[in-house]
């Protein structure tokens, strides 16, 4: 059943809003992926804060044409059966979600990405972004790096106290 003009405009508006809010939008070809797998992807993506949608490319292109940020990019890459991933909280969330899904579903192929600044990222760039650690992972690495010298200092102090206690125990044993 064909979409009415009003429904198309509503979809264009919704996609436009998702793209504007998204830190990184990813387009991937999903031909050959089962419906059940796509449902699992949507569930997993929702847990990661990523919105995954299958939208007609014409409507996505229309939404991009209406956005001044994306006027200068080549929209010809958006062809074929594509799925779109949007994440408004994490710069790498959408790429990482699709990359994790692609590990078990090799039919998923990255096509392009759109940054929040209006830049088009090629498929290789998207793959490289997906390999980067997320914000939370970087924070935990930073905290670990900052705490390591303190942990070492506490260990040295603890070793001195432990050695002192062993000397006292040995002395007590020798006296008794």
C-alpha positions as CSV (number, residue, x, y, z in Angstrom):
1,X,0.0,0.0,0.0
2,X,1.4,3.4,-1.0
3,X,2.0,6.0,1.6
4,X,-0.2,9.1,1.4
5,X,1.5,12.5,1.0
6,X,0.6,13.4,4.6
7,X,2.2,10.2,5.9
8,X,5.4,10.8,3.8
9,X,5.6,14.4,5.2
10,X,5.2,13.0,8.7
11,X,8.0,10.5,8.1
12,X,10.3,13.2,6.6
13,X,9.6,15.3,9.6
14,X,10.4,12.5,12.0
15,X,13.6,11.5,10.2
16,X,14.6,15.1,10.0
17,X,14.2,15.4,13.8
18,X,16.2,12.2,14.4
19,X,19.0,13.4,12.2
20,X,19.1,16.8,13.8
21,X,19.3,15.3,17.3
22,X,21.7,12.5,16.4
23,X,25.4,12.9,17.1
24,X,26.1,10.3,14.4
25,X,23.7,8.8,11.9
26,X,24.7,5.5,10.2
27,X,23.3,4.0,7.0
28,X,23.9,0.3,6.4
29,X,22.8,-2.1,3.7
30,X,20.8,-5.0,5.3
31,X,19.8,-7.2,2.3
32,X,19.8,-10.8,3.2
33,X,19.3,-10.2,6.9
34,X,16.3,-11.9,8.5
35,X,13.4,-10.1,10.0
36,X,14.0,-11.8,13.3
37,X,17.7,-10.6,13.3
38,X,16.5,-7.1,12.6
39,X,14.1,-7.3,15.5
40,X,17.0,-8.4,17.7
41,X,19.0,-5.5,16.4
42,X,16.2,-3.1,17.3
43,X,16.0,-4.5,20.9
44,X,19.7,-4.3,21.4
45,X,19.9,-0.8,19.9
46,X,17.2,0.4,22.1
47,X,19.2,-0.8,25.2
48,X,22.2,1.2,23.8
49,X,20.2,4.3,23.3
50,X,20.2,4.0,19.5
51,X,17.1,4.3,17.3
52,X,17.1,1.9,14.3
53,X,14.7,2.5,11.4
54,X,14.1,1.2,7.9
55,X,12.9,4.2,5.9
56,X,12.6,4.7,2.2
57,X,15.7,6.4,0.9
58,X,13.8,9.0,-1.0
59,X,12.3,10.2,2.3
60,X,15.7,10.3,4.0
61,X,17.2,12.2,1.1
62,X,14.3,14.7,1.2
63,X,14.9,15.2,5.0
64,X,18.6,15.8,4.3
65,X,17.8,18.2,1.4
66,X,15.6,20.2,3.8
67,X,18.5,20.5,6.3
68,X,21.0,23.3,5.5
69,X,23.8,21.3,7.3
70,X,23.6,18.6,4.6
71,X,23.2,20.7,1.5
72,X,26.8,20.1,0.3
73,X,27.1,16.3,0.7
74,X,26.6,13.7,-2.0
75,X,23.3,12.0,-1.4
76,X,23.8,9.4,-4.2
77,X,25.2,6.9,-1.7
78,X,21.8,6.4,-0.2
79,X,20.6,3.6,-2.6
80,X,19.4,0.1,-2.0
81,X,17.9,-1.5,1.0
82,X,19.2,0.6,3.9
83,X,18.7,0.7,7.6
84,X,19.4,3.9,9.5
85,X,20.8,4.1,13.1
86,X,20.5,7.3,15.1
87,X,21.9,8.1,18.6
88,X,21.5,11.4,20.3
89,X,23.5,10.6,23.4
90,X,26.7,8.9,22.3
91,X,28.9,10.0,19.3
92,X,29.8,6.4,18.5
93,X,26.8,4.6,19.8
94,X,25.1,4.0,16.5
95,X,28.3,2.8,14.8
96,X,29.2,0.5,17.6
97,X,25.7,-1.0,17.9
98,X,25.6,-1.8,14.2
99,X,29.2,-3.1,14.2
100,X,28.4,-5.4,17.1
101,X,25.4,-6.7,15.2
102,X,27.4,-7.1,12.0
103,X,29.8,-9.5,13.8
104,X,27.0,-12.1,14.0
105,X,25.2,-10.9,10.8
106,X,27.8,-10.5,8.0
107,X,25.0,-9.4,5.6
108,X,25.0,-5.9,7.2
109,X,27.3,-3.6,5.3
110,X,28.1,0.0,6.3
111,X,27.4,2.5,3.6
112,X,28.0,5.9,5.1
113,X,27.6,8.0,8.2
114,X,26.5,11.6,8.8
115,X,28.1,13.6,11.6
116,X,26.2,16.2,13.6
117,X,28.3,18.9,11.8
118,X,26.9,17.8,8.4
119,X,29.9,15.8,7.1
120,X,29.5,12.6,5.1
121,X,31.7,9.8,6.5
122,X,32.5,6.9,4.1
123,X,32.1,3.2,5.1
124,X,35.8,2.8,6.1
125,X,35.5,5.9,8.4
126,X,32.4,4.4,10.0
127,X,34.2,1.1,10.7
128,X,37.1,3.0,12.2
129,X,34.7,5.0,14.4
130,X,33.0,1.8,15.6
131,X,36.4,0.5,16.8
132,X,37.0,3.5,19.1
133,X,36.1,3.2,22.8
134,X,32.9,4.9,23.9
135,X,32.8,7.8,26.3
136,X,32.2,5.6,29.3
137,X,35.1,3.3,28.4
138,X,37.4,6.4,28.0
139,X,36.3,7.7,31.3
140,X,37.0,4.4,33.0
141,X,40.5,4.3,31.4
142,X,41.2,7.8,32.6
143,X,40.0,7.1,36.1
144,X,42.2,3.9,36.2
145,X,45.2,5.9,34.9
146,X,44.7,8.5,37.6
147,X,44.2,6.0,40.4
148,X,47.2,3.8,39.5
149,X,49.9,5.9,41.2
150,X,47.7,6.1,44.3
151,X,47.2,2.4,44.3
152,X,51.0,1.9,44.0
153,X,51.6,4.3,46.9
154,X,49.1,2.5,49.1
155,X,50.6,-0.8,48.3
156,X,54.1,0.4,49.2
157,X,52.8,1.8,52.5
158,X,50.9,-1.4,53.2
159,X,54.0,-3.5,52.5
160,X,56.1,-1.6,55.1
161,X,53.4,-2.0,57.7
162,X,53.0,-5.7,56.9
163,X,56.8,-6.2,57.1
164,X,56.8,-4.4,60.5
165,X,54.0,-6.7,61.8
166,X,55.9,-9.8,60.7
167,X,59.0,-8.6,62.5
168,X,57.0,-8.0,65.7
169,X,55.4,-11.5,65.4
170,X,58.8,-13.1,64.9
171,X,60.2,-11.2,67.9
172,X,57.2,-12.3,70.0
173,X,57.7,-15.9,69.0
174,X,61.4,-15.7,69.8
175,X,60.7,-14.3,73.3
176,X,58.0,-16.9,74.2
